[in-house]
Amino acid sequence: STKLPTVQSSLKRAAICAAVTGILMILLRPIFRMSPETTFLGGFFGSVLFFFLVIAVGNWNDRSGSNELGWFSLAFCELISIFVSLFIHPVCITTCFLFSIPVVIYIKWASTKIRNLNKAPTTTKAKKN
């Protein structure tokens, strides 16, 4: 049986990872501006920031009783990651957005798997007469 982390611990970890990722993006800005390849890497780190923000906001919603993450919350997380990417290079905005699309698909897939894992198996055997 797989033991999942609590909502509180997952919220703390995701918030810390988001903060560290955002700070590193700002501190490593000169490196990300060196070449087109590193500019794409800056956009990738923007999508990593988006991933951690979605996890943190989703856990915050789950803590308050709602287990659904709406489009507004996703757009809010994307705007924050795009804003941080803006400080690196304008190309980072586009690559951050494009790299964030598979992140949303993965989170949807993973949350479906976790929901199915949390459902109690209800197997009832019918009596044969």
Contact map, one row per residue, 1 for C-alpha under 8 A:
111000000000000000000000000000000000000000000000000000000000000000000000000000000000000000000000000000000000000000000000000000000
111100000000000000000000000000000000000000000000000000000000000000000000000000000000000000000000000000000000000000000000000000000
111110000000000000000000000000000000000000000000000000000000000000000000000000000000000000000000000000000000000000000000000000000
011111000000000000000000000000000000000000000000000000000000000000000000000000000000000000000000000000000000000000000000000000000
001111101100000000000000000000000000000000000000000000000000000000000000000000000000000000000000000000000000000000000000000000000
000111111100000000000000000000000000000000000000000000000000000000000000000000000000000000000000000000000000000000000000000000000
000011111110000000000000000000000000000000000000000000000010011000000000000000000000000000000000000000000000000000000000000000000
000001111111000000000000000000000000000000000000000000000010001000000000000000000000000000000000000000000000000000000000000000000
000011111111100000000000000000000000000000000000000000000000000000000000000000000000000000000000000000000000000000000000000000000
000011111111110000000000000000000000000000000000000000110010000000000000000000000000000000000000000000000000000000000000000000000
000000111111111000000000000000000000000000000000000000111011000000000000000000000000000000000000000000000000000000000000000000000
000000011111111100000000000000000000000000000000000000010000000000000000000000000000000000000000000000000000000000000000000000000
000000001111111110000000000000000000000000000000000000000000000000000000000000000000000000000000000000000000000000000000000000000
000000000111111111000000000000000000000000000000000110110000000000000000000000000000000000000000000000000000000000000000000000000
000000000011111111100000000000000000000000000000000110010000000000000000000000000000000000000000000000000000000000000000000000000
000000000001111111110000000000000000000000000000000000000000000000000000000000000000000000000000000000000000000000000000000000000
000000000000111111111000000000000000000000000000100100000000000000000000000000000000000000000000000000000000000000000000000000000
000000000000011111111100000000000000000000000000110110000000000000000000000000000000000000000000000000000000000000000000000000000
000000000000001111111110000000000000000000000000000000000000000000000000000000000000000000000000000000000000000000000000000000000
000000000000000111111111000000000000000000000000000000000000000000000000000000000000000000000000000000000000000000000000000000000
000000000000000011111111100000000000000000001001100000000000000000000000000000000000000000000000000000000000000000000000000000000
000000000000000001111111110000000000000000000100100000000000000000000000000000000001000000000000000000000000000000000000000000000
000000000000000000111111111000000000000000000000000000000000000000000000000000000000000000000000000000000000000000000000000000000
000000000000000000011111111100000000000000000000000000000000000000000000000000000000000000000000000000000000000000000000000000000
000000000000000000001111111110000000000001001100000000000000000000000000000000000001100100000000000000000000000000000000000000000
000000000000000000000111111110000000000000000000000000000000000000000000000000000001001100000000000000000000000000000000000000000
000000000000000000000011111111000000000000000000000000000000000000000000000000000000000000000000000000000000000000000000000000000
000000000000000000000001111111110000000000000000000000000000000000000000000000000000000000000000000000000000000000000000000000000
000000000000000000000000111111111000000000000000000000000000000000000000000000000000001100000000000000000000000000000000000000000
000000000000000000000000001111111100000000000000000000000000000000000000000000000000000100000000000000000000000000000000000000000
000000000000000000000000000111111100010000000000000000000000000000000000000000000000000000000000000000000000000000000000000000000
000000000000000000000000000111111110011011000000000000000000000000000000000000000000000100000000000000000000000000000000000000000
000000000000000000000000000011111111011000000000000000000000000000000000000000000000000110000000000000000000000000000000000000000
000000000000000000000000000001111111011000000000000000000000000000000000000000000000000000000000000000000000000000000000000000000
000000000000000000000000000000011111111000000000000000000000000000000000000000000000000000000000000000000000000000000000000000000
000000000000000000000000000000001111111100000000000000000000000000000000000000000000000000000000000000000000000000000000000000000
000000000000000000000000000000000011111110000000000000000000000000000000000000000000000000000000000000000000000000000000000000000
000000000000000000000000000000111111111111000000000000000000000000000000000000000000000000000000000000000000000000000000000000000
000000000000000000000000000000011111111111100000000000000000000000000000000000000000000110110000000000000000000000000000000000000
000000000000000000000000000000000001111111110000000000000000000000000000000000000000000000110010000000000000000000000000000000000
000000000000000000000000000000010000111111111000000000000000000000000000000000000000000000000000000000000000000000000000000000000
000000000000000000000000100000010000011111111100000000000000000000000000000000000000100100010001000000000000000000000000000000000
000000000000000000000000000000000000001111111110000000000000000000000000000000000000100000111111101000000000000000000000000000000
000000000000000000000000000000000000000111111111000000000000000000000000000000000000000000010011001000000000000000000000000000000
000000000000000000001000100000000000000011111111100000000000000000000000000000000000000000000001000000000000000000000000000000000
000000000000000000000100100000000000000001111111110000000000000000000000000000001101100000010001000000000000000000000000000000000
000000000000000000000000000000000000000000111111111000000000000000000000000000001000000000000001101100100000000000000000000000000
000000000000000000001000000000000000000000011111111100000000000000000000000000000000000000000000000100000000000000000000000000000
000000000000000011001100000000000000000000001111111110000000000000000000000000001000000000000000000000000000000000000000000000000
000000000000000001000000000000000000000000000111111111000000000000000000000011011000000000000000000100000000000000000000000000000
000000000000000000000000000000000000000000000011111111100000000000000000000000000000000000000000000100100000000000000000000000000
000000000000011011000000000000000000000000000001111111110000000000000000000000000000000000000000000000000000000000000000000000000
000000000000011001000000000000000000000000000000111111111000000000000000000010000000000000000000000000000000000000000000000000000
000000000000000000000000000000000000000000000000011111111100000000000000110010000000000000000000000000000000000000000000000000000
000000000110010000000000000000000000000000000000001111111110000000000000000000000000000000000000000000000000000000000000000000000
000000000111011000000000000000000000000000000000000111111111000000000000000000000000000000000000000000000000000000000000000000000
000000000010000000000000000000000000000000000000000011111111100000001000100000000000000000000000000000000000000000000000000000000
000000000000000000000000000000000000000000000000000001111111110000111000000000000000000000000000000000000000000000000000000000000
000000110110000000000000000000000000000000000000000000111111111000000000000000000000000000000000000000000000000000000000000000000
000000000010000000000000000000000000000000000000000000011111111100000000000000000000000000000000000000000000000000000000000000000
000000000000000000000000000000000000000000000000000000001111111111111000000000000000000000000000000000000000000000000000000000000
000000100000000000000000000000000000000000000000000000000111111111110000000000000000000000000000000000000000000000000000000000000
000000110000000000000000000000000000000000000000000000000011111111000000000000000000000000000000000000000000000000000000000000000
000000000000000000000000000000000000000000000000000000000001111111000000000000000000000000000000000000000000000000000000000000000
000000000000000000000000000000000000000000000000000000000000111111100000000000000000000000000000000000000000000000000000000000000
000000000000000000000000000000000000000000000000000000000000111111111000000000000000000000000000000000000000000000000000000000000
000000000000000000000000000000000000000000000000000000000100110011111000000000000000000000000000000000000000000000000000000000000
000000000000000000000000000000000000000000000000000000000100110001111100000000000000000000000000000000000000000000000000000000000
000000000000000000000000000000000000000000000000000000001100100001111110110000000000000000000000000000000000000000000000000000000
000000000000000000000000000000000000000000000000000000000000000000011111110000000000000000000000000000000000000000000000000000000
000000000000000000000000000000000000000000000000000000000000000000001111111000000000000000000000000000000000000000000000000000000
000000000000000000000000000000000000000000000000000000000000000000000111111100000000000000000000000000000000000000000000000000000
000000000000000000000000000000000000000000000000000001001000000000001111111110000000000000000000000000000000000000000000000000000
000000000000000000000000000000000000000000000000000001000000000000001111111111000000000000000000000000000000000000000000000000000
000000000000000000000000000000000000000000000000000000000000000000000011111111100000000000000000000000000000000000000000000000000
000000000000000000000000000000000000000000000000000000000000000000000001111111110000000000000000000000000000000000000000000000000
000000000000000000000000000000000000000000000000010011000000000000000000111111111000000000000000000000000000000000000000000000000
000000000000000000000000000000000000000000000000010000000000000000000000011111111100000000000000100100000000000000000000000000000
000000000000000000000000000000000000000000000000000000000000000000000000001111111110000000000000000000000000000000000000000000000
000000000000000000000000000000000000000000000000010000000000000000000000000111111111000000000000000000000000000000000000000000000
000000000000000000000000000000000000000000000110110000000000000000000000000011111111100000000001000000000000000000000000000000000
000000000000000000000000000000000000000000000100000000000000000000000000000001111111110000011001100000000000000000000000000000000
000000000000000000000000000000000000000000000000000000000000000000000000000000111111111000001000000000000000000000000000000000000
000000000000000000000100110000000000000000000100000000000000000000000000000000011111111100000000000000000000000000000000000000000
000000000000000000000000100000000000000001100100000000000000000000000000000000001111111111011001000000000000000000000000000000000
000000000000000000000000000000000000000000000000000000000000000000000000000000000111111111011000000000000000000000000000000000000
000000000000000000000000010010000000000000000000000000000000000000000000000000000011111111000000000000000000000000000000000000000
000000000000000000000000110011011000001001000000000000000000000000000000000000000001111111010000000000000000000000000000000000000
000000000000000000000000000000001000001000000000000000000000000000000000000000000000111111111000000000000000000000000000000000000
000000000000000000000000000000000000000000000000000000000000000000000000000000000000111111111100000000000000000000000000000000000
000000000000000000000000000000000000001100100000000000000000000000000000000000000000000011111110000000000000000000000000000000000
000000000000000000000000000000000000001101110100000000000000000000000000000000000100110111111111000000000000000000000000000000000
000000000000000000000000000000000000000000100000000000000000000000000000000000000110110011111111100000000000000000000000000000000
000000000000000000000000000000000000000000100000000000000000000000000000000000000000000001111111110000000000000000000000000000000
000000000000000000000000000000000000000100110000000000000000000000000000000000000000000000111111111000000000000000000000000000000
000000000000000000000000000000000000000001111110000000000000000000000000000000001100100000011111111100000000000000000000000000000
000000000000000000000000000000000000000000100010000000000000000000000000000001000100000000001111111110000000000000000000000000000
000000000000000000000000000000000000000000000000000000000000000000000000000000000000000000000111111111000000000000000000000000000
000000000000000000000000000000000000000000110010000000000000000000000000000000000000000000000011111111100000000000000000000000000
000000000000000000000000000000000000000000000011011000000000000000000000000001000000000000000001111111110000000000000000000000000
000000000000000000000000000000000000000000000000000000000000000000000000000000000000000000000000111111111000000000000000000000000
000000000000000000000000000000000000000000000000000000000000000000000000000000000000000000000000011111111100000000000000000000000
000000000000000000000000000000000000000000000010001000000000000000000000000000000000000000000000001111111110000000000000000000000
000000000000000000000000000000000000000000000000000000000000000000000000000000000000000000000000000111111111000000000000000000000
000000000000000000000000000000000000000000000000000000000000000000000000000000000000000000000000000011111111100000000000000000000
000000000000000000000000000000000000000000000000000000000000000000000000000000000000000000000000000001111111110000000000000000000
000000000000000000000000000000000000000000000000000000000000000000000000000000000000000000000000000000111111111000000000000000000
000000000000000000000000000000000000000000000000000000000000000000000000000000000000000000000000000000011111111100000000000000000
000000000000000000000000000000000000000000000000000000000000000000000000000000000000000000000000000000001111111110000000000000000
000000000000000000000000000000000000000000000000000000000000000000000000000000000000000000000000000000000111111111000000000000000
000000000000000000000000000000000000000000000000000000000000000000000000000000000000000000000000000000000011111111100000000000000
000000000000000000000000000000000000000000000000000000000000000000000000000000000000000000000000000000000001111111110000000000000
000000000000000000000000000000000000000000000000000000000000000000000000000000000000000000000000000000000000111111111000000000000
000000000000000000000000000000000000000000000000000000000000000000000000000000000000000000000000000000000000011111111100000000000
000000000000000000000000000000000000000000000000000000000000000000000000000000000000000000000000000000000000001111111110000000000
000000000000000000000000000000000000000000000000000000000000000000000000000000000000000000000000000000000000000111111110000000000
000000000000000000000000000000000000000000000000000000000000000000000000000000000000000000000000000000000000000011111111000000000
000000000000000000000000000000000000000000000000000000000000000000000000000000000000000000000000000000000000000001111111000000000
000000000000000000000000000000000000000000000000000000000000000000000000000000000000000000000000000000000000000000111111100000000
000000000000000000000000000000000000000000000000000000000000000000000000000000000000000000000000000000000000000000001111110000000
000000000000000000000000000000000000000000000000000000000000000000000000000000000000000000000000000000000000000000000011111000000
000000000000000000000000000000000000000000000000000000000000000000000000000000000000000000000000000000000000000000000001111100000
000000000000000000000000000000000000000000000000000000000000000000000000000000000000000000000000000000000000000000000000111110000
000000000000000000000000000000000000000000000000000000000000000000000000000000000000000000000000000000000000000000000000011111000
000000000000000000000000000000000000000000000000000000000000000000000000000000000000000000000000000000000000000000000000001111100
000000000000000000000000000000000000000000000000000000000000000000000000000000000000000000000000000000000000000000000000000111110
000000000000000000000000000000000000000000000000000000000000000000000000000000000000000000000000000000000000000000000000000011111
000000000000000000000000000000000000000000000000000000000000000000000000000000000000000000000000000000000000000000000000000001111
000000000000000000000000000000000000000000000000000000000000000000000000000000000000000000000000000000000000000000000000000000111
